[in-house]
Amino acid sequence: MKGLILTIIGISSLLACSKSVISLPDAPDTNVQIMPVSNTPITYLALGDSYTIGEAVSQKDSFPFQLVDKLINYGVQNPTVIAQTGWTADNLIAAINSSGINGQTYDIVTLLIGVNDQYQGLSQTNYRTKFVQLVNMAITFAKGNKKRVFVVSIPDWGVTPYASSREATIGPEIDQFNAINKAESDKAGVNYINITLISKQAATDNTLIAADGLHPSPAMYAQWVLAIAPVVTSQLK
């Protein structure tokens, strides 16, 4: 892959192991043909937390890098990633503002944030406010093109071994946070991809969980990409 820009920002983890990479329910059709449409490089900004950096898996197996592999014929470049395990919406905003990328623009932007707001029992009202701020920042990074912003829903970690059978509590709370980010994404006019139902498959399929018992495995991320890629390509055509 070309065009990799990676920068490390050291902010302590709030959920699971610490790992950061900061570089500055219809079933998806797995037979979709990804055809070349342009020779112009497509720049990509990925914003999020442990689910964006791929905690407990290799970088190439994280969903942004698998997405690039899927869209290589479109000229999509390796992503600039601003994400760290444990980040809340507030943490992500602070990291963006200190990263030095304000003023830069990208052709596509993904945003996945909120699990740590839920995990830490933070206010849903504050999450809504900060999520709206993040969506607006993402739109600005996407050159003002709302259709080039792709919000990914929060996966349900309540089905993982780490959750110790607390799905009855965790699942409904994740749903509440996702109701917020879905409503605000729709209001803003950006794309929204629901991968939460995919994540729930881990309740009966251990191959979808990484070795830490909490985060997605490469196979789970691959399923996410099958849902995300068609939405992205529809906006690149």
Residue frames as a rotation matrix with the C-alpha (Angstrom) as fourth column:
MET 1
0.567 0.824 0.000 0.00
0.824 -0.567 0.000 0.00
0.000 0.000 -1.000 0.00
LYS 2
-0.510 -0.715 0.478 1.11
0.691 -0.672 -0.266 3.53
0.511 0.194 0.837 -0.76
GLY 3
-0.213 0.381 0.900 0.39
-0.102 -0.925 0.367 6.79
0.972 -0.013 0.236 0.98
LEU 4
0.377 0.325 -0.867 0.48
0.755 0.434 0.491 5.51
0.536 -0.840 -0.081 4.54
ILE 5
-0.259 -0.387 0.885 0.62
-0.284 -0.845 -0.453 8.30
0.923 -0.369 0.109 7.10
LEU 6
0.435 0.389 -0.812 0.93
0.593 0.555 0.583 7.22
0.677 -0.736 0.010 10.66
THR 7
-0.325 -0.487 0.810 1.34
-0.392 -0.710 -0.584 9.30
0.860 -0.508 0.040 13.78
ILE 8
-0.174 0.249 -0.953 1.25
0.730 0.682 0.044 8.06
0.661 -0.688 -0.301 17.37
ILE 9
-0.144 0.183 0.973 -0.51
-0.531 -0.843 0.080 10.09
0.835 -0.505 0.219 20.06
GLY 10
-0.680 -0.208 -0.703 -0.07
0.353 0.748 -0.563 8.72
0.643 -0.631 -0.435 23.59
ILE 11
-0.259 0.668 0.697 -3.31
-0.865 -0.482 0.141 8.98
0.431 -0.566 0.703 25.50
SER 12
-0.860 -0.191 0.474 -4.01
-0.441 0.746 -0.499 6.39
-0.259 -0.638 -0.726 28.19
SER 13
-0.676 0.608 -0.416 -6.46
0.011 0.573 0.820 3.63
0.737 0.550 -0.394 27.44
LEU 14
-0.506 0.599 0.621 -9.83
-0.859 -0.287 -0.423 3.52
-0.076 -0.748 0.660 29.12
LEU 15
0.618 0.742 0.261 -11.05
-0.685 0.670 -0.286 0.20
-0.387 -0.002 0.922 27.76
ALA 16
0.960 -0.235 0.155 -9.14
0.270 0.924 -0.270 -3.09
-0.080 0.301 0.950 27.41
CYS 17
0.157 -0.988 -0.006 -5.50
0.854 0.133 0.503 -3.11
-0.496 -0.084 0.864 26.28
SER 18
0.453 -0.052 -0.890 -3.83
-0.159 -0.987 -0.023 0.10
-0.877 0.152 -0.455 25.13
LYS 19
-0.331 -0.543 0.772 -3.08
0.790 0.288 0.542 0.40
-0.517 0.789 0.333 21.46
SER 20
0.512 0.512 -0.690 -3.15
0.059 -0.822 -0.567 3.45
-0.857 0.250 -0.451 19.25
VAL 21
-0.402 -0.576 0.712 -2.44
0.862 0.025 0.506 4.28
-0.309 0.817 0.487 15.66
ILE 22
0.556 0.551 -0.622 -2.74
0.286 -0.830 -0.479 7.86
-0.780 0.089 -0.620 14.68
SER 23
-0.500 -0.676 0.541 -1.70
0.792 -0.106 0.601 8.66
-0.349 0.729 0.589 11.23
LEU 24
0.379 0.459 -0.804 -1.51
-0.135 -0.832 -0.539 11.94
-0.916 0.313 -0.253 10.39
PRO 25
-0.315 -0.643 0.698 -29.50
-0.638 0.688 0.346 -5.36
-0.702 -0.336 -0.628 7.93
ASP 26
0.921 0.299 -0.249 -29.84
-0.382 0.573 -0.725 -6.55
-0.075 0.763 0.642 4.65
ALA 27
0.453 -0.799 0.395 -27.06
0.396 0.578 0.714 -9.03
-0.798 -0.167 0.578 4.14
PRO 28
0.144 -0.474 -0.868 -24.37
-0.671 -0.692 0.266 -7.46
-0.728 0.544 -0.418 1.95
ASP 29
0.983 0.142 -0.115 -23.78
-0.176 0.560 -0.810 -8.83
-0.051 0.816 0.575 -1.53
THR 30
0.380 -0.897 0.225 -20.48
-0.124 0.192 0.974 -10.64
-0.917 -0.398 -0.039 -1.22
ASN 31
0.069 -0.322 0.944 -20.29
0.859 0.501 0.108 -11.01
-0.508 0.803 0.311 -5.01
VAL 32
0.884 0.257 -0.391 -20.21
0.090 -0.913 -0.398 -7.28
-0.459 0.317 -0.830 -5.73
GLN 33
0.324 -0.776 0.542 -17.67
0.933 0.167 -0.318 -6.47
0.157 0.609 0.778 -8.41
ILE 34
0.558 -0.240 -0.795 -15.39
0.218 -0.881 0.419 -3.58
-0.801 -0.407 -0.439 -7.45
MET 35
0.448 -0.327 0.832 -14.34
0.892 0.109 -0.438 -2.04
0.052 0.939 0.341 -10.74
PRO 36
-0.594 -0.726 -0.348 -11.89
0.716 -0.674 0.183 0.80
-0.367 -0.140 0.919 -11.42
VAL 37
0.555 0.805 0.210 -13.59
0.823 -0.494 -0.281 4.14
-0.123 0.328 -0.937 -11.85
SER 38
0.958 -0.242 0.153 -10.75
-0.216 -0.962 -0.170 6.64
0.188 0.130 -0.974 -11.53
ASN 39
0.296 -0.934 -0.199 -6.98
0.659 0.350 -0.665 6.92
0.691 0.065 0.719 -11.62
THR 40
0.032 -0.228 0.973 -7.13
-0.411 -0.891 -0.195 9.78
0.911 -0.393 -0.122 -9.12
PRO 41
-0.748 -0.347 -0.566 -5.94
0.334 0.540 -0.772 8.79
0.573 -0.767 -0.288 -5.61
ILE 42
0.372 0.899 0.232 -8.75
-0.013 -0.245 0.969 8.74
0.928 -0.364 -0.080 -3.02
THR 43
-0.710 -0.649 0.271 -7.64
-0.233 -0.147 -0.961 9.96
0.664 -0.746 -0.047 0.40
TYR 44
0.275 0.780 -0.562 -9.22
0.228 0.515 0.826 8.45
0.934 -0.355 -0.036 3.49
LEU 45
-0.597 -0.341 0.726 -9.55
-0.596 -0.417 -0.686 9.64
0.537 -0.842 0.046 7.11
ALA 46
0.037 0.573 -0.819 -10.66
0.340 0.763 0.549 7.11
0.940 -0.299 -0.166 9.75
LEU 47
-0.450 -0.086 0.889 -11.86
-0.655 -0.644 -0.394 8.49
0.607 -0.760 0.234 13.09
GLY 48
0.495 0.761 -0.420 -12.68
-0.249 0.587 0.771 6.37
0.833 -0.277 0.480 16.13
ASP 49
0.417 -0.278 0.866 -11.46
-0.891 0.066 0.450 4.20
-0.182 -0.958 -0.220 18.97
SER 50
-0.353 -0.628 0.694 -10.26
-0.499 0.753 0.429 0.60
-0.792 -0.195 -0.579 19.45
TYR 51
0.354 0.571 0.740 -12.63
0.332 0.664 -0.671 -0.65
-0.874 0.483 0.046 16.77
THR 52
0.962 -0.051 -0.268 -10.96
-0.256 -0.505 -0.824 1.62
-0.093 0.862 -0.499 14.21
ILE 53
0.107 -0.993 -0.055 -7.35
-0.992 -0.110 0.056 0.80
-0.062 0.048 -0.997 15.08
GLY 54
0.503 0.123 -0.856 -8.13
-0.354 0.932 -0.074 -2.91
0.789 0.341 0.512 15.35
GLU 55
0.016 -0.439 0.898 -7.19
-1.000 0.016 0.026 -3.58
-0.025 -0.898 -0.439 18.96
ALA 56
0.099 -0.103 0.990 -5.81
-0.468 0.873 0.138 -7.13
-0.878 -0.477 0.038 19.38
VAL 57
0.701 0.008 0.713 -5.35
0.559 0.615 -0.556 -7.70
-0.443 0.789 0.427 15.62
SER 58
-0.429 -0.893 0.134 -2.72
0.769 -0.283 0.572 -6.58
-0.473 0.349 0.809 13.15
GLN 59
-0.454 0.207 -0.867 -3.10
-0.221 -0.968 -0.115 -3.20
-0.863 0.140 0.485 11.47
LYS 60
-0.896 0.059 -0.439 -3.78
-0.435 0.070 0.898 -4.78
0.084 0.996 -0.037 8.08
ASP 61
-0.703 0.650 -0.288 -6.72
0.600 0.760 0.251 -6.67
0.382 0.003 -0.924 9.61
SER 62
-0.628 0.503 -0.593 -8.42
0.230 -0.609 -0.759 -3.57
-0.743 -0.614 0.267 11.04
PHE 63
0.265 0.844 0.466 -11.55
0.717 0.151 -0.680 -2.52
-0.645 0.514 -0.566 9.17
PRO 64
0.640 -0.018 -0.768 -10.09
-0.366 -0.886 -0.284 0.66
-0.676 0.463 -0.574 7.60
PHE 65
-0.398 -0.872 -0.285 -7.19
-0.727 0.110 0.678 -1.26
-0.560 0.477 -0.678 6.06
GLN 66
-0.583 0.304 0.754 -9.43
0.466 0.885 0.004 -4.13
-0.666 0.353 -0.657 4.94
LEU 67
0.550 0.808 -0.210 -11.70
0.334 -0.443 -0.832 -1.50
-0.765 0.387 -0.514 3.40
VAL 68
0.197 -0.584 -0.787 -8.75
-0.750 -0.607 0.263 -0.06
-0.631 0.539 -0.558 1.47
ASP 69
-0.777 -0.494 0.390 -7.92
-0.189 0.774 0.604 -3.54
-0.600 0.396 -0.695 0.19
LYS 70
-0.125 0.842 0.525 -11.51
0.673 0.461 -0.579 -3.96
-0.729 0.280 -0.624 -0.95
LEU 71
0.824 0.532 -0.196 -11.51
0.288 -0.691 -0.664 -0.60
-0.488 0.490 -0.722 -2.75
ILE 72
-0.104 -0.986 -0.129 -7.97
0.285 -0.154 0.946 -0.69
-0.953 0.062 0.297 -4.13
ASN 73
-0.390 -0.034 0.920 -9.25
0.913 0.119 0.391 -0.48
-0.123 0.992 -0.015 -7.72
TYR 74
0.721 0.658 0.216 -10.89
0.667 -0.744 0.039 2.83
0.186 0.116 -0.976 -6.89
GLY 75
-0.011 -0.816 0.578 -7.53
0.316 -0.551 -0.772 4.29
0.949 0.174 0.264 -5.93
VAL 76
0.883 0.350 0.313 -8.37
-0.182 -0.359 0.916 4.49
0.433 -0.865 -0.253 -2.22
GLN 77
-0.059 -0.995 0.086 -5.15
-0.304 -0.065 -0.951 5.16
0.951 -0.082 -0.298 -0.30
ASN 78
-0.295 -0.132 -0.946 -4.10
0.776 0.545 -0.318 3.83
0.557 -0.828 -0.058 3.10
PRO 79
0.606 0.763 0.226 -5.93
0.507 -0.589 0.630 5.83
0.614 -0.267 -0.743 5.74
THR 80
-0.622 -0.500 0.603 -4.90
-0.254 -0.600 -0.759 8.60
0.741 -0.625 0.246 8.02
VAL 81
0.131 0.657 -0.743 -6.15
0.543 0.579 0.608 7.16
0.830 -0.483 -0.281 11.32
ILE 82
-0.611 -0.203 0.765 -7.02
-0.518 -0.627 -0.581 9.13
0.598 -0.752 0.278 14.43
ALA 83
0.596 0.765 -0.246 -8.13
-0.372 0.534 0.760 6.58
0.712 -0.361 0.602 17.01
GLN 84
-0.642 -0.758 0.111 -7.09
-0.505 0.310 -0.805 4.99
0.577 -0.573 -0.582 20.27
THR 85
-0.262 0.488 -0.833 -8.40
0.555 0.782 0.283 2.31
0.790 -0.388 -0.476 22.57
GLY 86
-0.363 0.191 -0.912 -10.55
0.916 -0.105 -0.387 3.80
-0.170 -0.976 -0.137 25.30
TRP 87
-0.997 -0.075 0.020 -11.42
0.077 -0.978 0.193 7.05
0.005 0.194 0.981 23.58
THR 88
-0.087 0.978 -0.192 -14.81
0.681 -0.082 -0.728 8.61
-0.727 -0.194 -0.658 24.19
ALA 89
0.520 0.351 0.778 -16.38
0.817 -0.471 -0.334 11.17
0.249 0.809 -0.532 21.87
ASP 90
0.975 -0.188 -0.120 -14.76
-0.119 -0.893 0.433 13.92
-0.189 -0.408 -0.893 23.98
ASN 91
0.218 -0.952 0.216 -11.33
0.095 0.241 0.966 12.25
-0.971 -0.190 0.143 23.71
LEU 92
0.021 -0.171 0.985 -11.65
0.950 0.311 0.034 11.98
-0.312 0.935 0.169 19.93
ILE 93
0.860 0.320 0.398 -12.52
0.432 -0.871 -0.233 15.66
0.272 0.373 -0.887 19.57
ALA 94
0.777 -0.616 -0.130 -9.53
-0.300 -0.545 0.783 16.64
-0.553 -0.569 -0.608 21.70
ALA 95
0.021 -0.804 0.595 -7.22
0.403 0.551 0.730 14.36
-0.915 0.225 0.336 19.69
ILE 96
0.366 0.174 0.914 -8.41
0.929 -0.123 -0.349 15.77
0.051 0.977 -0.207 16.37
ASN 97
0.979 0.101 0.176 -7.85
0.096 -0.995 0.035 19.31
0.178 -0.017 -0.984 17.60
SER 98
0.559 -0.826 0.066 -4.31
-0.478 -0.257 0.840 18.49
-0.677 -0.501 -0.539 18.72
SER 99
0.459 -0.332 0.824 -3.39
0.506 0.860 0.065 16.31
-0.730 0.387 0.563 15.75
GLY 100
-0.436 -0.639 -0.633 -2.56
-0.142 -0.646 0.750 19.08
-0.889 0.417 0.191 13.31
ILE 101
-0.732 0.159 0.662 -4.97
0.650 0.455 0.609 17.87
-0.204 0.876 -0.436 10.61
ASN 102
0.301 0.852 -0.429 -7.49
0.572 -0.521 -0.633 20.69
-0.763 -0.055 -0.644 10.97
GLY 103
0.204 -0.170 -0.964 -7.58
-0.608 -0.794 0.011 22.47
-0.767 0.584 -0.265 7.65
GLN 104
-0.876 -0.471 -0.104 -6.75
-0.390 0.567 0.726 19.31
-0.283 0.676 -0.680 5.72
THR 105
0.196 0.966 -0.168 -9.35
-0.911 0.116 -0.395 17.56
-0.362 0.231 0.903 3.58
TYR 106
-0.782 -0.340 0.523 -10.01
-0.211 0.933 0.292 13.98
-0.587 0.118 -0.801 2.52
ASP 107
-0.715 0.501 -0.487 -12.11
-0.534 0.057 0.843 12.26
0.450 0.864 0.227 -0.10
ILE 108
0.263 0.806 -0.530 -13.81
0.014 0.546 0.838 9.88
0.965 -0.228 0.132 2.34
VAL 109
-0.606 -0.365 0.707 -14.18
-0.676 -0.232 -0.699 9.87
0.419 -0.902 -0.107 6.14
THR 110
0.039 0.615 -0.787 -15.37
0.291 0.747 0.598 7.07
0.956 -0.252 -0.150 8.43
LEU 111
-0.467 -0.091 0.880 -16.50
-0.729 -0.523 -0.441 7.68
0.500 -0.847 0.178 12.01
LEU 112
0.276 0.509 -0.815 -17.13
0.231 0.788 0.571 5.03
0.933 -0.346 0.099 14.67
ILE 113
-0.793 -0.533 0.296 -17.31
-0.104 -0.360 -0.927 6.30
0.600 -0.766 0.230 18.26
GLY 114
0.019 0.834 0.551 -19.36
-0.761 -0.345 0.549 5.79
0.648 -0.430 0.628 21.40
VAL 115
0.363 0.165 -0.917 -18.60
0.240 0.934 0.263 2.42
0.900 -0.316 0.299 22.99
ASN 116
-0.565 -0.665 -0.488 -16.46
0.650 0.006 -0.760 4.01
0.508 -0.747 0.429 25.69
ASP 117
-0.642 0.503 0.578 -19.14
-0.601 -0.798 0.027 6.60
0.475 -0.330 0.815 26.46
GLN 118
0.464 0.833 -0.300 -21.43
-0.489 0.524 0.698 3.63
0.739 -0.177 0.650 27.13
TYR 119
0.160 -0.488 -0.858 -18.75
0.498 0.790 -0.357 1.60
0.852 -0.370 0.370 28.95
GLN 120
-0.818 -0.569 -0.083 -17.92
0.385 -0.435 -0.814 4.46
0.427 -0.698 0.575 31.31
GLY 121
-0.107 0.880 -0.463 -21.57
0.989 0.045 -0.144 5.26
-0.106 -0.473 -0.875 31.99
LEU 122
-0.899 -0.291 -0.328 -21.27
0.262 -0.956 0.131 8.74
-0.352 0.032 0.936 30.53
SER 123
-0.204 0.883 -0.424 -24.21
-0.123 -0.452 -0.883 10.96
-0.971 -0.128 0.200 29.71
GLN 124
-0.168 0.259 0.951 -26.15
0.906 0.420 0.046 10.17
-0.387 0.870 -0.306 26.56
THR 125
0.868 0.463 -0.181 -26.98
0.386 -0.857 -0.343 13.87
-0.314 0.228 -0.922 26.33
ASN 126
0.301 -0.848 -0.435 -23.29
-0.470 -0.529 0.706 14.73
-0.830 -0.008 -0.558 26.23
TYR 127
-0.442 -0.451 0.775 -22.70
0.377 0.690 0.617 11.96
-0.814 0.565 -0.135 23.69
ARG 128
0.425 0.676 0.602 -25.36
0.858 -0.088 -0.507 13.39
-0.290 0.732 -0.617 21.39
THR 129
0.891 -0.103 -0.442 -23.81
-0.123 -0.992 -0.017 16.86
-0.437 0.070 -0.897 21.59
LYS 130
-0.012 -0.997 -0.077 -20.28
-0.513 -0.061 0.856 15.62
-0.858 0.050 -0.511 20.97
PHE 131
-0.237 -0.020 0.971 -21.34
0.622 0.765 0.167 13.19
-0.747 0.643 -0.169 18.26
VAL 132
0.801 0.556 0.220 -23.00
0.543 -0.523 -0.657 16.02
-0.250 0.646 -0.721 16.35
GLN 133
0.625 -0.656 -0.423 -19.78
-0.531 -0.755 0.385 18.00
-0.572 -0.015 -0.820 16.69
LEU 134
-0.324 -0.789 0.521 -17.78
-0.125 0.582 0.804 15.05
-0.938 0.195 -0.287 15.34
VAL 135
0.181 0.464 0.867 -20.13
0.833 0.397 -0.386 14.57
-0.523 0.792 -0.314 12.38
ASN 136
0.970 0.181 -0.160 -19.76
0.092 -0.889 -0.449 18.25
-0.223 0.421 -0.879 11.52
MET 137
0.199 -0.971 -0.136 -15.99
-0.605 -0.231 0.762 17.95
-0.771 -0.069 -0.633 11.77
ALA 138
-0.293 -0.273 0.916 -16.09
0.376 0.848 0.373 14.89
-0.879 0.454 -0.146 9.52
ILE 139
0.655 0.595 0.466 -18.14
0.683 -0.202 -0.702 16.79
-0.323 0.778 -0.539 6.94
THR 140
0.805 -0.434 -0.404 -15.59
-0.449 -0.891 0.064 19.60
-0.388 0.130 -0.912 6.99
PHE 141
-0.198 -0.919 0.341 -12.76
-0.380 0.393 0.838 17.09
-0.904 0.037 -0.427 6.50
ALA 142
-0.221 0.212 0.952 -14.75
0.710 0.704 0.008 15.61
-0.668 0.678 -0.306 3.59
LYS 143
-0.947 -0.267 0.178 -14.67
0.316 -0.685 0.656 18.97
-0.053 0.677 0.734 1.78
GLY 144
-0.641 0.757 -0.126 -18.23
-0.626 -0.611 -0.484 19.68
-0.444 -0.231 0.866 2.84
ASN 145
-0.353 0.486 -0.799 -19.56
-0.675 0.459 0.578 16.63
0.648 0.743 0.166 0.97
LYS 146
-0.032 0.428 0.903 -21.95
-0.953 0.259 -0.156 14.88
-0.301 -0.866 0.400 3.36
LYS 147
0.872 0.439 -0.217 -22.20
-0.489 0.805 -0.337 11.86
0.026 0.400 0.916 1.09
ARG 148
0.237 -0.864 -0.445 -18.50
-0.177 0.412 -0.894 11.15
0.955 0.290 -0.055 1.59
VAL 149
-0.522 -0.301 0.798 -18.93
-0.830 -0.037 -0.557 10.72
0.197 -0.953 -0.230 5.37
PHE 150
0.052 0.458 -0.887 -19.68
-0.211 0.873 0.439 7.19
0.976 0.165 0.142 6.59
VAL 151
-0.175 -0.010 0.984 -20.79
-0.981 -0.086 -0.176 6.63
0.087 -0.996 0.005 10.18
VAL 152
-0.374 -0.005 -0.927 -20.44
-0.105 0.994 0.037 3.06
0.921 0.111 -0.372 11.44
SER 153
0.616 0.707 0.347 -22.67
-0.445 -0.050 0.894 1.91
0.650 -0.705 0.284 14.30
ILE 154
-0.213 -0.647 0.732 -21.26
-0.975 0.095 -0.200 0.76
0.060 -0.756 -0.651 17.64
PRO 155
-0.287 0.091 -0.954 -20.86
-0.215 0.964 0.157 -3.03
0.934 0.250 -0.257 17.87
ASP 156
0.678 0.599 0.425 -22.44
-0.592 0.102 0.800 -4.92
0.436 -0.794 0.424 20.75
TRP 157
-0.386 -0.910 -0.151 -19.60
-0.554 0.359 -0.751 -6.02
0.737 -0.206 -0.643 23.01
GLY 158
-0.026 0.474 0.880 -22.12
-0.980 0.160 -0.115 -7.51
-0.195 -0.866 0.460 25.43
VAL 159
0.899 0.393 -0.192 -21.99
-0.431 0.872 -0.234 -10.80
0.076 0.293 0.953 23.51
THR 160
0.186 -0.928 -0.323 -18.24
-0.440 0.216 -0.872 -11.22
0.879 0.304 -0.368 24.05
PRO 161
0.237 -0.183 -0.954 -16.56
0.678 0.734 0.028 -13.38
0.695 -0.654 0.298 26.71
TYR 162
-0.779 -0.609 0.146 -15.18
0.361 -0.627 -0.690 -10.20
0.512 -0.485 0.709 28.29
ALA 163
-0.372 0.717 0.590 -18.70
-0.570 -0.678 0.464 -9.04
0.732 -0.164 0.661 29.09
SER 164
-0.995 -0.095 -0.022 -19.27
-0.044 0.643 -0.765 -12.05
0.087 -0.760 -0.644 31.37
SER 165
-0.528 0.848 -0.048 -22.90
0.795 0.514 0.324 -12.63
0.299 0.133 -0.945 30.37
ARG 166
-0.490 0.347 -0.800 -23.94
0.376 -0.743 -0.553 -9.01
-0.786 -0.572 0.234 30.87
GLU 167
-0.893 0.116 0.435 -25.60
0.411 -0.185 0.893 -8.78
0.184 0.976 0.118 27.46
ALA 168
0.034 0.992 -0.119 -28.99
0.969 -0.003 0.249 -8.14
0.246 -0.124 -0.961 29.04
THR 169
0.472 0.057 -0.880 -27.64
0.502 -0.837 0.215 -4.81
-0.724 -0.544 -0.424 30.31
ILE 170
-0.461 -0.811 -0.360 -24.99
0.134 -0.465 0.875 -3.91
-0.877 0.355 0.323 27.74
GLY 171
-0.650 0.200 0.733 -26.98
0.756 0.260 0.600 -4.67
-0.070 0.945 -0.320 24.58
PRO 172
0.432 0.896 0.102 -29.88
0.900 -0.436 0.025 -2.30
0.067 0.081 -0.994 25.34
GLU 173
0.458 -0.332 -0.825 -27.45
0.224 -0.855 0.468 0.48
-0.860 -0.399 -0.317 26.33
ILE 174
-0.699 -0.696 0.164 -25.51
0.288 -0.065 0.955 0.06
-0.655 0.715 0.246 23.08
ASP 175
-0.269 0.699 0.662 -28.83
0.954 0.099 0.284 0.25
0.133 0.708 -0.694 21.24
GLN 176
0.666 0.527 -0.527 -29.60
0.636 -0.771 0.032 3.55
-0.390 -0.357 -0.849 22.97
PHE 177
-0.050 -0.767 -0.639 -26.28
-0.025 -0.639 0.769 5.07
-0.998 0.054 0.013 21.92
ASN 178
-0.811 -0.230 0.538 -26.79
0.480 0.264 0.837 3.77
-0.334 0.937 -0.104 18.40
ALA 179
0.235 0.944 0.233 -30.26
0.968 -0.206 -0.141 5.30
-0.085 0.259 -0.962 18.29
ILE 180
0.545 -0.121 -0.830 -28.57
0.160 -0.956 0.244 8.63
-0.823 -0.266 -0.502 18.99
ASN 181
-0.472 -0.826 -0.307 -25.86
-0.142 -0.273 0.952 8.33
-0.870 0.493 0.012 16.35
LYS 182
-0.566 0.370 0.737 -28.35
0.805 0.439 0.398 7.00
-0.176 0.818 -0.547 13.77
ALA 183
0.515 0.846 -0.138 -30.78
0.808 -0.533 -0.251 9.86
-0.286 0.018 -0.958 14.36
GLU 184
0.453 -0.396 -0.799 -28.06
-0.090 -0.912 0.401 12.50
-0.887 -0.110 -0.448 14.21
SER 185
-0.684 -0.670 0.289 -26.43
0.183 0.225 0.957 10.92
-0.706 0.707 -0.031 11.14
ASP 186
-0.202 0.709 0.675 -29.76
0.977 0.194 0.088 10.95
-0.068 0.678 -0.732 9.32
LYS 187
0.694 0.480 -0.537 -30.37
0.515 -0.852 -0.096 14.53
-0.503 -0.210 -0.838 10.39
ALA 188
0.063 -0.788 -0.612 -26.95
-0.231 -0.608 0.759 15.57
-0.971 0.094 -0.220 9.08
GLY 189
0.811 0.342 -0.475 -27.46
-0.523 0.058 -0.850 13.74
-0.263 0.938 0.226 5.78
VAL 190
-0.279 -0.944 -0.179 -24.39
-0.959 0.263 0.106 11.47
-0.053 0.201 -0.978 6.08
ASN 191
0.061 0.231 -0.971 -24.23
-0.443 0.878 0.181 7.73
0.895 0.419 0.156 5.36
TYR 192
-0.004 -0.009 1.000 -24.95
-0.978 0.208 -0.002 5.29
-0.208 -0.978 -0.010 8.20
ILE 193
-0.107 -0.108 -0.988 -23.87
-0.482 0.875 -0.044 1.65
0.870 0.472 -0.146 8.19
ASN 194
0.478 0.377 0.793 -25.36
-0.878 0.223 0.423 -0.64
-0.017 -0.899 0.437 10.84
ILE 195
-0.197 -0.612 -0.766 -22.84
-0.452 0.750 -0.483 -3.35
0.870 0.251 -0.424 11.73
THR 196
-0.383 0.052 0.922 -24.33
-0.923 0.016 -0.384 -4.00
-0.035 -0.999 0.042 15.18
LEU 197
0.699 0.689 0.192 -26.39
-0.666 0.725 -0.175 -6.98
-0.260 -0.005 0.966 14.07
ILE 198
0.521 -0.620 -0.587 -23.27
-0.227 0.562 -0.795 -8.46
0.823 0.548 0.152 12.49
SER 199
-0.428 -0.771 0.472 -21.41
-0.649 -0.101 -0.754 -8.02
0.629 -0.628 -0.457 15.78
LYS 200
0.139 0.585 0.799 -24.10
-0.962 0.272 -0.032 -9.96
-0.236 -0.764 0.601 17.65
GLN 201
0.717 0.097 -0.690 -23.15
-0.421 0.849 -0.319 -13.08
0.555 0.519 0.649 15.68
ALA 202
-0.355 -0.935 0.013 -20.16
-0.499 0.177 -0.848 -13.39
0.791 -0.308 -0.529 18.01
ALA 203
0.047 0.459 0.887 -22.57
-0.989 0.146 -0.023 -14.72
-0.140 -0.876 0.461 20.65
THR 204
0.764 0.313 0.564 -22.47
-0.268 0.949 -0.163 -18.07
-0.586 -0.027 0.810 18.86
ASP 205
0.832 -0.522 0.187 -19.29
0.412 0.356 -0.839 -17.83
0.371 0.776 0.511 16.79
ASN 206
0.701 -0.599 -0.388 -16.03
0.291 -0.257 0.922 -17.48
-0.651 -0.759 -0.006 18.68
THR 207
-0.078 -0.759 0.646 -14.08
0.973 0.081 0.214 -17.03
-0.215 0.646 0.732 15.44
LEU 208
0.376 0.315 0.872 -15.49
0.584 -0.811 0.041 -13.52
0.720 0.493 -0.488 15.28
ILE 209
0.993 -0.060 0.099 -13.73
-0.116 -0.576 0.809 -12.52
0.009 -0.815 -0.579 18.54
ALA 210
0.289 -0.957 -0.001 -10.04
-0.486 -0.145 -0.862 -11.64
0.825 0.249 -0.507 18.88
ALA 211
-0.150 -0.472 -0.868 -7.75
0.426 0.762 -0.488 -13.40
0.892 -0.443 0.087 21.35
ASP 212
-0.917 -0.225 0.329 -8.44
-0.155 -0.559 -0.815 -10.77
0.367 -0.798 0.477 24.03
GLY 213
-0.633 0.724 -0.275 -12.03
0.774 0.578 -0.258 -11.97
-0.028 -0.376 -0.926 24.31
LEU 214
-0.111 0.569 -0.815 -13.42
0.386 -0.731 -0.563 -8.51
-0.916 -0.377 -0.139 23.64
HIS 215
-0.167 -0.033 -0.985 -12.52
-0.612 -0.780 0.129 -7.02
-0.773 0.624 0.110 20.28
PRO 216
0.828 0.541 -0.145 -13.47
-0.425 0.439 -0.792 -8.22
-0.365 0.717 0.594 16.79
SER 217
0.053 -0.761 0.647 -11.32
0.344 0.622 0.703 -10.72
-0.937 0.185 0.295 14.94
PRO 218
-0.809 -0.368 -0.458 -10.13
-0.302 -0.407 0.862 -10.16
-0.504 0.836 0.218 11.34
ALA 219
-0.799 0.555 0.234 -13.08
0.579 0.603 0.549 -12.30
0.164 0.574 -0.802 10.23
MET 220
0.108 0.842 -0.529 -15.53
0.851 -0.353 -0.388 -10.00
-0.513 -0.409 -0.755 11.99
TYR 221
-0.180 -0.234 -0.955 -13.93
-0.132 -0.957 0.260 -6.91
-0.975 0.173 0.142 10.47
ALA 222
-0.981 -0.178 0.076 -14.15
0.036 0.217 0.975 -8.57
-0.190 0.960 -0.207 7.06
GLN 223
-0.313 0.942 0.125 -17.90
0.950 0.307 0.065 -8.91
0.023 0.139 -0.990 7.53
TRP 224
0.186 0.321 -0.929 -18.13
0.413 -0.883 -0.222 -5.24
-0.892 -0.342 -0.296 8.45
VAL 225
-0.625 -0.539 -0.565 -16.27
-0.258 -0.541 0.801 -4.32
-0.737 0.646 0.199 5.28
LEU 226
-0.822 0.397 0.409 -18.73
0.568 0.517 0.640 -6.32
0.042 0.758 -0.650 3.21
ALA 227
0.242 0.936 -0.256 -21.42
0.942 -0.290 -0.170 -4.00
-0.233 -0.200 -0.952 4.59
ILE 228
0.247 -0.213 -0.945 -19.40
0.189 -0.946 0.262 -0.78
-0.950 -0.243 -0.193 4.37
ALA 229
-0.684 -0.719 0.124 -17.75
0.255 -0.076 0.964 -1.16
-0.684 0.691 0.236 0.95
PRO 230
-0.345 0.584 0.734 -20.92
0.930 0.105 0.353 -1.06
0.129 0.805 -0.580 -1.20
VAL 231
0.682 0.598 -0.422 -22.06
0.669 -0.743 0.028 2.13
-0.297 -0.301 -0.906 0.53
VAL 232
0.054 -0.755 -0.653 -18.69
0.041 -0.652 0.757 3.78
-0.998 -0.068 -0.004 -0.07
THR 233
-0.768 -0.404 0.496 -18.49
0.461 0.188 0.867 2.68
-0.444 0.895 0.042 -3.69
SER 234
0.120 0.899 0.422 -22.00
0.993 -0.102 -0.065 4.00
-0.016 0.426 -0.904 -4.35
GLN 235
0.811 0.138 -0.569 -20.74
0.259 -0.956 0.137 7.45
-0.525 -0.259 -0.811 -3.37
LEU 236
-0.193 -0.954 -0.231 -17.50
-0.024 -0.230 0.973 7.18
-0.981 0.193 0.022 -5.36
LYS 237
-0.250 0.133 0.959 -19.19
0.883 0.438 0.169 6.36
-0.398 0.889 -0.226 -8.67
